[in-house]
Amino acid sequence: IPVPVYDPYRGLGTGNIARFAVGQTQQLNISAIYTKDTSTSSGVSKDVTNNCTFRSSNDQIATVSSTGIVRGAAIGTAYITVTYTAIPGSSDLLSASKGKIPITLTTSVAVTVS
């Protein structure tokens, strides 16, 4: 499931919905989209899945591993919260030592299990 996370000047991508069967698993793939022009959605996309944290709103409905693998556990709806920390104008967190302030972005994926 691709989940775009936009740079802090554009905000977060929304409207992410996934449908699962009970027992089905799928990997969330998180991409940060870095833009210079905030009036357009064009920009450079980078896979940041390994730099994210994941949390399920209801583990009885859908579980998520620390690497972003979602598993449908029971019929219902849960939300997977994805958190990513970025440095504006940089592709790594080492820039924090150079005086740039990290920004944490959070988005949710609605998971419906049937």
TAVENPE-V37470 format. One line per field, one symbol per residue. ss: DSSP state (~ for helix, > for strand, _ for the rest). phi: phi as a letter, one per 30 degrees, with the letter a starting at -180 (. if undefined). psi: psi as a letter, one per 40 degrees, with the letter a starting at -180 (. if undefined). Layout:
# TAVENPE-V37470
ss = ???
phi = ???
psi = ???
This chain:
# TAVENPE-V37470
ss = _>>>>>__________>>>>____>>>_>>>>>>_________>>>>_~~~>>>>>_____>>>____>>>>___>>>>>>>>>>>>_____~~~~~~___>>>>>>>>>>>>_
phi = .dbdbddddcjcdbidbbcbcejdbaddccccccbccddbcdlccbdbedcccbbcdaddcbcbddcjdcbdcadkbbccccbbcbceibcbdddddcjdcdbccbbbcdcccb
psi = hhhhhiieedaiiifhhihiiheiiihhhhhhhhidheeieiahhhhedeeiiihiegeddhihieeehhhhdihahihhhhhhhihheieieeedeeeihihhihiihhhhh.
